[in-house]
Amino acid sequence: MKASLVRLKSQPMYKSEKCHLESCSNDDPEEEPPGKRSISDDLEEEPPGKRTTTRYRFFGDIPDAVWNDWKWQFRNRITRVERLAQFIPLSTKEQAQLRLVTMRFPLAVTPYYLSLINPYDPDDPIRKQAIPSTMEMTMGSMGVEDPLDEKKDTVVPGLVHRYPDRVLLVLTDICPVLCRHCTRKREWRNGGWVRSPAEVEAMLDYISRHKAVRDVIISGGDPLTLSTRHLEDLISRIREIKHVEIIRIGTRFPVVLPQRIDNELCSMLAKYGPIWLNTHFNHVREITPEAAEACDRLLRSGVPVNNQSVLLRGINDSIEAQTELCHGLLKIKVRPYYLFQCDEVQGTEHLRTPVEVGIKIIEGMRGHTSGLAIPTFVIDLPQGGGKVPLQPDYILAQTEGELVLRNYEGRIFHYRNPTKLACPELPAEVLCPAGSATASLPQENRVPIRVRRSSKCG
Ligand code: SF4
């Protein structure tokens, strides 16, 4: 399977690929630009009509055809702090600190994703996801390496079987961008592996022998790191297993390297449906024209796209940020599916938020936007306990026959809870009785509910 990785070809080297540390690094903090500057401050040379990215500042000599070649992007990922300092002002001391961080938690970012960062804003939401922070080390003892205890449920190498009807295939630990909040950060030190053909055979054999498995999730690392041909070898084999109903692919390529979602890949996926794709946008600024085109190509190939974002401190931990993100996703026809509480992974504590923040965000969205725009906020429980959805508490009180509910405006409503016995006696129209559960509520908050007899009743 090693051969399936992006093949290195001899290609011309562009000026922006060469090390020009002297001209770009900023060893003297005194010389750093004061305060936050807008990306557009540095983009005088950007062609008119183009949106603001630092592409034309840093990669101006790269022709469009090369820039849009995902293999070029992948080969030219920024993986060393010295190279990073060519794009983001880092003092000598900061570089030394980040080198230490990357010895434990490596760095990788595609030129495309890097170009979305405002280099002068330390709080840039994309920078915080991709660029290492010293807090990964200073708070590095908090949390655990494998919070979901995936090792416990690994039944053959690379195959996690936790729920009866689903299995997870982890094909590689390689990703185009190493996200600082990644749950599988523990894998990064293992130096880039891809499952061997024998391991893949063992996975397929396991799925074939377990008839309850109807849903196969291909994840990673990022499985789209593999070539389309090798992905097809695997997906076509999974499709031959009669009891597998759906295949899901978990990938961040539409966000961090959307050029990977090319026609060749989409045509291949279209042959083996139903295939669902779950991706991982965390901020509205990631929804670029390139990302939108990638999602559109998938959708036109019959591959529904859902989004699983992670709630991250200082990145998307506000009602406004989540609402903008989810509205942006709906505009590109991607469904906001899950909002995950950030797992307690070592090296991510600085990005984690109290659970109450997620609940407040959902509460702040409910009623103010359509339900389609509201993801399910979940905690993935430690020790393999699975996902638990968390909701604001809308039930204020409950008896056998009645619920007292509050709505998104804080108004209180009584809701008669139908029982089997009550149905035949219901008059055509009744006033909901005030039960003991409501007795303690102020009179002005009691809202009588008219209930009509339903033809389905009884
Ligand atoms: S793409 Fe996913 S698996 Fe890869 S580093 Fe990011 S969060 Fe982790």
Residues whose N, C-alpha, C, O or C-beta is under 5 A from the ligand:
A	BS01	SF4	C175 V177 L178 C179 C182 T183 G220 G221 D222 R252
